[in-house]
Amino acid sequence: MADTAQAAEADVTGGSQAAVPRIVAAVGSRGDHVFYLGMSAAILATVFVGFAPTYYLKGISHAAPLRPLIHLHGLVFTGWVLLFATQTTLAARHRLGVHRRLGWVGAPLGLALVALGLAAAIGQARRRFAAGDQGAVTFLAILFGDMFVFLALAAAGVLWRRRGEAHKRLMLLATISIMDAAIARWPFAMANSPNGFFALTDVFVLVCMARDMLTRREVHPAFFWGGLFVVVSQPLRVALAGTTAWITFARRLVE
């Protein structure tokens, strides 16, 4: 009887110990879903607040009519943000099959976003330069940098799509990297300069790293190196904008 009781106790104890990793993994997975859903909601809110006066609520705000290229760029930009939110929701609901199939839409959409972003940036700079705004040439480096950083992170996310922990972090960072366009349009004085909208964009990056530290006690390499890439690129763009090489190159684009 004693042997039977001990064996039964060992079975129960062993079963409980075996269940612990599964329980911890389940709790961690739910926490991940809450975090990414929260980040996608914050990104949607950021984009809406930034572009509402000139795009989403243009009819109410009586903003100037948009050129077709700008309107198309806005549609694709919005499509990317909505796709990211949809993919996050599908992952949270464990609809991974749909998530993977829909992911193939992301590659051409991301390429279209970059192509239209560059075209819109050049067109805007050309109009500003023609009106006598010399700063349009230097600011073009900021916009080109946005597209380069986004493309690099999104491409890395696609390449690492079979490694879920890296993939989701890279795609989140890719989306965060283009948030400065929306933040620069916030109705706050701080957001109206590169230092301001870069700093506010970096808050998103820091939240990502802080979340990893709290839950993993270390920052995942995708968040660490990807976040560092976003942050370090910002002063480099500002420095590049004032160089003779960039000004010569940019003037050829806008003249």
Stockholm file with secondary structure:
# STOCKHOLM 1.0

chainA/1-255         MADTAQAAEADVTGGSQAAVPRIVAAVGSRGDHVFYLGMSAAILATVFVGFAPTYYLKGISHAAPLRPLIHLHGLVFTGWVLLFATQTTLAARHRLGVHRRLGWVGAPLGLALVALGLAAAIGQARRRFAAGDQGAVTFLAILFGDMFVFLALAAAGVLWRRRGEAHKRLMLLATISIMDAAIARWPFAMANSPNGFFALTDVFVLVCMARDMLTRREVHPAFFWGGLFVVVSQPLRVALAGTTAWITFARRLVE
#=GR chainA/1-255 SS CHHHHHHHHHHHHHHHHHHHHHHHHHHHHHHHHHHHHHHHHHHHHHHHHHHIIIIITHHHHTCCCCCHHHHHHHHHHHHHHHHHHHHHHHHHTTCHHHHHHHHHHHHHHHHHHHHHHHHHHHHHHHHHHHTTCTHHHHHHHHHHHHHHHHHHHHHHHHHTTTSHHHHHHHHHHHHHHTTHHHHTTSSSGGGGSHHHHHHHHHHHHHHHHHHHHHHHSSCCHHHHHHHHHHHHHHHHHHHHHTSHHHHHHHHHHHC
#=GC SS_cons         CHHHHHHHHHHHHHHHHHHHHHHHHHHHHHHHHHHHHHHHHHHHHHHHHHHIIIIITHHHHTCCCCCHHHHHHHHHHHHHHHHHHHHHHHHHTTCHHHHHHHHHHHHHHHHHHHHHHHHHHHHHHHHHHHTTCTHHHHHHHHHHHHHHHHHHHHHHHHHTTTSHHHHHHHHHHHHHHTTHHHHTTSSSGGGGSHHHHHHHHHHHHHHHHHHHHHHHSSCCHHHHHHHHHHHHHHHHHHHHHTSHHHHHHHHHHHC
//
